[in-house]
Amino acid sequence: DAITDPFMGYIAERTRSKMGSYRPYIFYGAVPLALSFVLLFWVPPFKGTELLIFLLAVSLIHRTCFTIVSVPYSSLTARITDDSDERTKLTTARMIGASFGTLTIAALGFLLFGDDLVIGDEGETFKFLFFGIICGLTAILVLSITVRFVEEPRLNFSEVELPSFAKVARSVTNNYPFWIVLASLLIVASTSIMFSNNLIFFVKYSLDLHESQGQMLVVSTASALLVTPLWAYAAIKIGKRNSWMIAMSILLVGFLIFYLYPITTLNELLIILAFIGIGHGATGILFWSMLPDTIEYGEWKTGIRTESSLYGFMTFAQKGAIAFAALLLGVVHTQIGLEPNQVQSVDTLSGLKLIMTWIPLTGVLISFILV
């Protein structure tokens, strides 16, 4: 990703075709992306080293296909309009689509597998493959609609007039609003993983509500989805910075309540998750609408427009932060003595609640100060 994400951005903004700079990659990359996604869900007839090599190869192929489509797709927001409020509205539609997709695909997963999932059973193996095929076909359909109905404006300069990679790198390095926006999102996203990924364990071992995981997922996603238009309205009326600070304040309060309140019932948990979801609903829309504004700043400051290169670097940094958070999660679990599918000690459960609230709280506070 460190190579492919920035490189894809650099290549895309130098592409000139009848379809524009970005849409050709979305159009021709959709089918390979879908096929690579299906491969992720296919159980191959390999074992040992062969299986490891195959899984690594499929993972690299999938991530490369994803980069080819996602970096140009993200860059479209900055390309098709220069108006900051229009970008906010575009991002709102995009985030609503993303939340709706997450909700429906998750619901399909629970419908297909339920609680009686048995890894290795032939019926379950087919279900996984069927699940991957549905997701892949859906992606092709949605991306095809995007290519068909979104028009890129014609650029009034040729590829040879574009700046060199060194100038692009200098422009990104000196774009301090971009670094503020990027750092704010990465800190919130990576630290919030400590809450979302540990919630499964907390609910299973502390509350004995493992069968309610589906309800919790729906409530969290639905609350973020429902407030997305409200956050867009707030961004237009009071500004993106002020809206971000309000959202971070909501998250601060939500995590504090989760830590201090002695949760005992499912309803209490769902109410708190819905409140936290309201705060999280702002992060996607505000970040993706602030990021194009930093591109405008960079162009005004240096005379160099680096929309796709900047998006490519941002995508890599986002993946890197999530990977680091996942690694840290494993280390922390070892430190507190968490053993899956075992009865956990009081100290382990106490440590679990501590890390899943105070690490996100710290990240949210840092983001608040940065913005």
Buried (B, 14 or more C-beta within 10 A) or exposed (E): BEEBBBBBBBBBBBBEEEBBBBBBBBBEBBBBBBBBBBBBBEBEEEEEEEEEEBBEEBEEBBBBBBBBBBBBBBBBBBBBBEEBEBBBBBBBEBBBEBBBBBBEEBBBBBEBBEEEEEEEEEEBBEBBBBBBBBBBEBBBEEBBEBBEEBEBEEBEEEEEEBBEEEBBBBBBEEBEBBBBBBBBBBBBBBBBBBBBBBBBBBBBBBBEBEEBBBBBBBBBBBBBBBBBBBBBBBBBEEEBBEBBBBBBEBBBEBBEBBBEEEBEEBEBBBBBBBBBBBBBBBBBBBBBBBBBBBBBBBBEEBEBBBBBBBBBBBBBBBBBBBEEBEEBBEEBBEEBEBEEEEEBBEEBBEBBBEBBBBBBBBBBBBBBEBB
